[in-house]
Amino acid sequence: MTEAAVFMSGNSQAVRLPKPFRFQGSSVEIFRRGDEVVLREKRQTLAQALGDWPEISADEARAWAEAIRDAAPPPQDRDWTNLLGTPPAP
């Protein structure tokens, strides 16, 4: 098991993480699980993840919209009388 140094940094206690345990981001989540203190990389929100994507051109956006439109199945006709017992309102 790997050990890490614990020290004071101002009024906070800090842990020096060995190189194999370094985090990619600048923020971590911390919580207790029984007698353990768990650190894990903070999960991105969907908005943050989408913000990392490169911008697309107007032509690319138009092509994407056309592809989605063409891929969508047509609306289904349903016999609502079996479900509701009455015909649908016009």
LOLUMGU-768716 format. One line per field, with one value per residue: residue number from 1; x, y, z of N, C-alpha, C in turn; residue in one letter. Coordinates in steps of 0.001 Angstrom, whole numbers, plus 500000, padded with zeros to 6 digits. Atoms other than C-alpha are relative to their C-alpha. Example, Ala and Ser with C-alpha at 12.3 -4.5 7.8 and 13.67 -1.06 7.14 Angstrom:
2
k	c(1;2)
n.east	c(500890;499180)
n.north	c(498810;498810)
n.up	c(500000;499940)
ca.east	c(512300;513670)
ca.north	c(495500;498940)
ca.up	c(507800;507140)
c.east	c(500900;499230)
c.north	c(501200;501090)
c.up	c(500000;500730)
r	c(A;S)
END
This chain:
90
k	c(1;2;3;4;5;6;7;8;9;10;11;12;13;14;15;16;17;18;19;20;21;22;23;24;25;26;27;28;29;30;31;32;33;34;35;36;37;38;39;40;41;42;43;44;45;46;47;48;49;50;51;52;53;54;55;56;57;58;59;60;61;62;63;64;65;66;67;68;69;70;71;72;73;74;75;76;77;78;79;80;81;82;83;84;85;86;87;88;89;90)
n.east	c(500846;499231;500231;499832;499719;501049;499372;500869;499833;500856;500873;500541;499139;499813;499347;499178;500301;498924;500222;501012;501336;500318;501266;499875;500648;499559;500967;500388;501062;499508;501085;499654;500663;499589;498816;499136;500211;499861;499827;500166;500100;501342;500653;500450;501408;500184;499683;498542;499490;500338;499174;498678;500058;499700;501158;500191;500375;501420;500204;500010;501245;501082;499873;500408;501460;500592;499772;500914;501359;500158;499875;501152;501066;501254;500907;500788;501445;500399;501422;500224;501227;499608;499427;500878;501381;500736;499150;499378;500690;499398)
n.north	c(498830;498760;499020;498608;499090;499084;498805;498840;498943;498965;500603;501244;501171;500380;501277;499961;501221;500512;499791;500872;499663;498623;499742;499210;498701;499146;500129;501373;500200;500699;500472;501104;501290;500731;499392;499544;498707;500302;498905;500418;498873;499446;500335;498853;499927;500097;498685;499866;500931;499465;498815;500438;500390;498890;499437;500508;498964;499987;501124;501226;499997;500295;501413;500769;499891;500808;501413;500350;499983;501151;501239;500165;500808;499254;500244;501221;499937;500906;500241;499605;500608;501153;499518;499103;500411;499017;499463;498718;498791;499501)
n.up	c(500000;500103;498943;500404;498894;499560;499445;499876;500997;499402;498995;500562;500066;501400;500266;501218;500752;500857;501431;500619;499513;500380;500671;501220;499839;498892;498914;499687;499023;498824;499142;499104;500220;498805;499402;501092;500647;501424;500948;501394;500915;500085;501269;500779;500355;501449;500578;500046;501008;501326;500196;500448;501408;500905;500680;501361;500954;500373;500928;499201;499226;500951;500364;498818;499879;501071;499686;498911;500554;500897;499235;499102;500598;500136;498880;500137;499856;498925;499801;498614;499457;499172;498760;499269;500112;500811;501087;499648;500456;501263)
ca.east	c(500000;501305;501689;501466;502673;500130;501023;499481;498987;497751;494740;494054;495429;496858;498058;500916;499781;502408;502754;500646;497701;497701;494427;493929;491606;491948;489053;488135;485124;485780;483520;483628;482791;482834;486306;487742;488169;487659;488962;487772;487942;484966;482545;481800;478277;476823;477135;480849;481436;479625;481626;484790;483570;484854;482407;480891;480319;476891;477300;478108;475110;472819;474165;473658;470061;469297;470823;468760;465581;466148;466960;463794;461099;457702;454972;453020;449290;447684;444302;443370;440020;441771;443551;440934;437732;436711;437873;440259;438853;439328)
ca.north	c(500000;503455;506073;509853;512724;514739;518356;521696;524337;527502;526443;523375;519876;518702;515431;515250;512771;510552;510903;507805;509341;512805;514270;515794;518634;521405;520299;517068;515793;514631;512518;509989;506332;504649;505227;506214;509668;509412;511868;511605;513811;516106;514950;517379;518589;518098;521840;521752;518704;520291;523474;521472;520517;522575;524935;523778;525816;526762;524165;521454;522465;522347;518917;517646;518922;517284;513968;513966;514886;512137;509548;510161;507525;508763;509153;505972;505635;504093;502574;504429;502651;499545;501607;504203;502503;505566;507024;509991;513515;515025)
ca.up	c(500000;499094;501825;501503;503681;505684;506545;507441;504757;506449;508522;506351;506508;503192;501695;499206;496549;494945;491167;490267;492167;490559;489317;485869;486893;489444;491655;493424;495350;498898;501093;503894;503338;506726;508154;504740;503232;499473;496874;493291;490247;490069;487410;484640;484078;480608;479971;480845;478652;475705;476243;475549;472070;469146;467474;464192;461063;459737;456950;459500;461636;458580;457565;461140;461247;457888;459009;462204;460322;457752;460436;462472;461892;460676;463310;463969;463407;466462;467108;470289;470601;471955;474578;475485;474409;472409;469114;469330;469047;465579)
c.east	c(500892;499639;500248;500213;498797;500699;498979;500367;499065;499185;499402;501020;500067;500705;500782;499797;501207;499597;498944;498554;499580;498660;500249;499464;500543;499068;499643;498803;500601;498799;500517;499178;500464;501178;500988;499646;500318;500128;499749;499860;498559;499436;499551;498486;499907;500366;501514;500587;499723;500822;501396;500017;500353;498717;499907;499534;498507;499694;499939;498705;498819;500037;499555;498478;499298;500154;499051;498574;499763;500029;498782;498922;498713;499096;499158;498515;499619;498483;499707;498751;500328;500527;498991;498538;499140;500905;500594;499185;500679;500840)
c.north	c(501233;500936;501394;500851;500889;501186;501120;501012;501125;499367;498680;498883;499577;498657;500153;498674;499556;500112;499067;500351;501416;500065;500855;501422;500779;499900;498531;500018;499231;499596;498868;498780;499104;500699;500491;501432;499778;501298;499441;501228;500434;499700;501273;499961;499874;501317;500199;499100;500530;501246;499664;499621;501192;500517;499423;501138;499917;498839;498674;499892;499638;498518;499113;500012;499157;498506;499535;499922;498757;498674;499738;499163;500826;499716;498753;500306;498972;499879;500246;499359;498804;500455;500781;499568;500964;500489;501347;501179;500500;501235)
c.up	c(500000;501146;499455;501241;500272;500639;500088;498915;500425;501107;499521;500083;498539;499919;498706;499269;499191;498519;499399;500393;499627;499263;498766;500210;501178;501198;500196;500935;501164;500848;500871;499617;501136;500641;498939;499597;498537;499207;498610;499125;499898;498623;499310;499844;498485;499329;499894;498921;498597;499697;499524;498522;499120;499342;498593;499103;499703;499055;500757;500812;499105;499621;501166;500135;498932;500299;501097;499482;499153;500759;500886;499313;499881;501201;499739;500108;501048;500043;501474;500603;500874;501358;500836;499976;499215;498891;500417;499490;498738;500195)
r	c(M;T;E;A;A;V;F;M;S;G;N;S;Q;A;V;R;L;P;K;P;F;R;F;Q;G;S;S;V;E;I;F;R;R;G;D;E;V;V;L;R;E;K;R;Q;T;L;A;Q;A;L;G;D;W;P;E;I;S;A;D;E;A;R;A;W;A;E;A;I;R;D;A;A;P;P;P;Q;D;R;D;W;T;N;L;L;G;T;P;P;A;P)
END
